[in-house]
Amino acid sequence: MSIRVLLADDQELVRAGFRMILETQADIEVVGDAGDGVEAVTATRRLRPDVVLMDIRMPNLDGLQATSRIVGARSGSRVVILTTFDLDEYVYQALTAGASGFLLKNAPPEQLIGAVRVVAAGDALLSPSITRRVIEQFARLPPPGASTTMTLAGLTDRERQVLRLVARGLSNAEIAAELVVSDATVKTHVAHLLAKLRLRDRVQAVVLAYESGLVRPGST
């Protein structure tokens, strides 16, 4: 089955360009587009796409609010926020709104295609270079509360270690190399910590790691 994609951007040329790129792939189908956040929410409800590529700055309803509504409706559609470096300050908000990742608007075509496939497969799109730059600069770090501390207390030492590496933006393969274990072992650890923390995906894990103080901006 094809991966169903909805394009949400207030610039028609941007939507047309993304459509042209994505429709070169046999396994991807662009099922619709939207010119603002309200249209994006409505179209998602109607078309049930697997992935929504969502711009941030749009009229009527911005991409952050639209993402929150789409994720809150539990439609199963996953959102990738489209951003540019001058909009970095919005990315952390996008992740906390429930986005499954973010992608630079000027990314090469193969990255756009790869992003759609990664997110459709249920993973999170967390490029290490972008993750470090954005989240380390803009993560808001409230003092860890008792509930957060108790939540993390349920993790094993190894799971905490894996969570720290996930928060740094490392892939399973990179974590495996760092810990000298197999990819399958890392995948199991990630699955266990997500289940224990009741998190949807790696994006939520990154947000929690920073918010809880387990990882601090600038840490390695």
C-alpha positions as CSV (number, residue, x, y, z in Angstrom):
1,M,0.0,0.0,0.0
2,S,1.1,3.5,-0.7
3,I,2.0,6.0,2.0
4,R,-0.7,8.7,2.0
5,V,0.6,12.2,2.4
6,L,-1.1,15.6,3.0
7,L,0.8,18.8,2.2
8,A,0.0,21.8,4.4
9,D,1.7,25.1,3.3
10,D,0.4,28.5,2.5
11,Q,2.7,28.8,-0.5
12,E,1.2,27.0,-3.5
13,L,4.6,26.8,-5.2
14,V,6.1,24.9,-2.2
15,R,3.2,22.5,-2.2
16,A,3.6,21.9,-5.9
17,G,7.3,21.3,-5.6
18,F,6.9,18.8,-2.8
19,R,4.1,17.1,-4.7
20,M,6.3,16.7,-7.8
21,I,9.2,15.2,-5.7
22,L,7.0,12.8,-3.7
23,E,5.0,11.5,-6.6
24,T,8.1,10.3,-8.4
25,Q,8.0,7.5,-5.8
26,A,5.9,4.4,-6.4
27,D,5.2,3.9,-2.7
28,I,4.0,7.5,-1.9
29,E,0.7,9.1,-2.9
30,V,-0.1,12.8,-2.2
31,V,-3.8,12.6,-1.3
32,G,-4.4,16.3,-0.8
33,D,-3.1,19.7,0.2
34,A,-4.0,22.6,2.4
35,G,-3.2,26.3,2.4
36,D,-3.7,27.0,6.1
37,G,-4.0,25.3,9.5
38,V,-7.8,25.1,9.5
39,E,-7.8,23.4,6.0
40,A,-5.0,21.0,7.3
41,V,-7.1,19.9,10.2
42,T,-10.2,19.4,8.1
43,A,-8.4,17.6,5.3
44,T,-6.6,15.3,7.8
45,R,-10.0,14.4,9.3
46,R,-11.4,13.7,5.8
47,L,-8.5,12.1,4.0
48,R,-6.8,10.2,6.9
49,P,-3.3,10.6,5.5
50,D,-0.4,8.6,7.0
51,V,1.8,11.7,7.1
52,V,1.1,15.4,7.2
53,L,3.9,17.7,6.1
54,M,3.1,20.9,8.0
55,D,4.4,24.4,7.6
56,I,4.6,26.5,10.8
57,R,3.6,30.0,9.6
58,M,0.2,29.8,8.0
59,P,-2.9,32.0,8.2
60,N,-6.1,31.3,10.2
61,L,-4.4,28.6,12.3
62,D,-0.7,28.1,12.5
63,G,1.1,24.8,12.1
64,L,1.7,24.3,15.8
65,Q,-2.0,24.6,16.7
66,A,-3.0,22.5,13.7
67,T,-0.5,19.8,14.8
68,S,-1.9,19.8,18.3
69,R,-5.4,19.4,17.0
70,I,-4.5,16.6,14.6
71,V,-2.5,14.7,17.2
72,G,-5.2,15.3,19.8
73,A,-7.9,13.8,17.5
74,R,-6.0,10.5,17.5
75,S,-6.5,10.0,13.8
76,G,-3.3,8.1,13.4
77,S,-1.9,10.7,11.1
78,R,1.7,11.7,12.0
79,V,3.0,15.2,11.5
80,V,6.3,16.4,10.2
81,I,7.0,20.1,10.7
82,L,8.6,21.9,7.9
83,T,11.0,24.6,9.1
84,T,13.9,26.8,8.3
85,F,16.8,27.8,10.5
86,D,15.3,31.2,11.2
87,L,12.3,29.5,12.7
88,D,14.3,27.3,15.2
89,E,12.5,28.7,18.2
90,Y,9.3,27.0,17.1
91,V,10.6,23.5,16.8
92,Y,10.6,22.6,20.5
93,Q,7.0,23.8,20.6
94,A,6.2,21.6,17.6
95,L,7.6,18.6,19.3
96,T,5.6,19.2,22.5
97,A,2.5,19.7,20.3
98,G,3.0,16.1,19.1
99,A,4.9,16.4,15.9
100,S,6.8,13.2,15.0
101,G,9.8,15.3,13.8
102,F,10.9,18.2,11.6
103,L,12.6,18.7,8.3
104,L,14.3,21.7,6.8
105,K,12.4,23.2,3.9
106,N,15.6,23.4,1.8
107,A,16.4,19.7,2.4
108,P,17.4,17.8,-0.7
109,P,14.6,15.6,-2.3
110,E,16.0,12.4,-1.0
111,Q,15.7,13.6,2.6
112,L,12.1,14.7,2.0
113,I,11.3,11.2,0.6
114,G,13.2,9.5,3.4
115,A,11.4,11.6,6.1
116,V,8.0,10.5,4.8
117,R,9.0,6.9,4.9
118,V,10.6,7.0,8.3
119,V,7.6,8.7,9.9
120,A,5.1,6.5,8.1
121,A,6.9,3.5,9.5
122,G,6.2,4.7,13.0
123,D,9.7,6.1,13.8
124,A,10.6,9.7,14.7
125,L,12.5,12.0,12.4
126,L,15.3,13.3,14.6
127,S,18.4,14.3,12.6
128,P,21.3,14.5,15.1
129,S,22.6,17.8,13.8
130,I,19.3,19.5,13.9
131,T,18.2,17.9,17.1
132,R,21.3,19.1,19.0
133,R,21.2,22.6,17.6
134,V,17.5,23.1,18.1
135,I,16.6,21.3,21.3
136,E,19.7,22.2,23.2
137,Q,19.1,25.9,22.4
138,F,15.4,26.1,22.9
139,A,14.3,23.3,25.3
140,R,12.6,24.8,28.3
141,L,13.9,23.1,31.4
142,P,11.5,23.4,34.4
143,P,12.9,21.9,37.6
144,P,12.2,18.2,37.6
145,G,9.0,17.5,39.6
146,A,8.4,14.6,41.9
147,S,6.2,12.8,39.3
148,T,8.9,13.1,36.7
149,T,11.5,11.7,39.0
150,M,9.3,8.8,40.0
151,T,8.6,8.1,36.3
152,L,12.3,7.9,35.4
153,A,12.9,5.9,38.5
154,G,11.2,3.0,36.8
155,L,14.0,2.8,34.2
156,T,17.0,0.5,34.5
157,D,20.5,2.1,34.3
158,R,20.9,0.8,30.8
159,E,17.5,2.3,29.7
160,R,18.5,5.6,31.2
161,Q,21.8,5.4,29.2
162,V,19.9,4.7,26.0
163,L,17.4,7.5,26.7
164,R,20.3,10.0,27.1
165,L,21.7,8.8,23.7
166,V,18.3,9.0,22.1
167,A,18.0,12.6,23.4
168,R,21.3,13.4,21.7
169,G,19.8,12.4,18.4
170,L,21.6,9.2,17.9
171,S,20.1,6.5,15.7
172,N,19.7,2.9,16.9
173,A,22.8,1.9,14.9
174,E,24.9,4.8,16.5
175,I,23.7,3.9,20.0
176,A,24.6,0.2,19.3
177,A,28.1,1.3,18.3
178,E,28.4,3.5,21.4
179,L,27.3,0.8,23.8
180,V,29.0,-2.1,21.9
181,V,25.7,-4.1,21.5
182,S,23.6,-5.1,18.6
183,D,21.0,-3.0,16.9
184,A,18.3,-5.4,18.0
185,T,19.3,-5.0,21.6
186,V,19.1,-1.2,21.3
187,K,15.7,-1.5,19.6
188,T,14.5,-3.6,22.6
189,H,15.7,-1.1,25.1
190,V,14.0,1.8,23.3
191,A,10.8,-0.1,23.1
192,H,10.9,-0.9,26.8
193,L,11.6,2.6,27.9
194,L,8.9,4.0,25.7
195,A,6.4,1.5,27.2
196,K,7.5,2.3,30.7
197,L,7.3,6.0,30.2
198,R,4.0,5.7,28.2
199,L,5.5,7.7,25.3
200,R,4.4,7.5,21.7
201,D,7.8,7.7,20.1
202,R,11.4,8.9,20.2
203,V,10.3,12.6,19.9
204,Q,8.4,12.4,23.1
205,A,11.3,10.6,24.7
206,V,13.7,13.5,23.7
207,V,11.3,16.1,25.1
208,L,10.9,14.2,28.4
209,A,14.7,13.7,28.7
210,Y,15.3,17.5,28.5
211,E,12.3,18.5,30.6
212,S,13.2,16.1,33.4
213,G,16.8,17.3,33.5
214,L,18.1,13.8,32.6
215,V,19.9,15.6,29.7
216,R,20.9,19.3,29.8
217,P,21.6,21.6,26.9
218,G,25.2,21.4,25.8
219,S,25.7,18.0,27.4
220,T,27.4,15.2,25.3
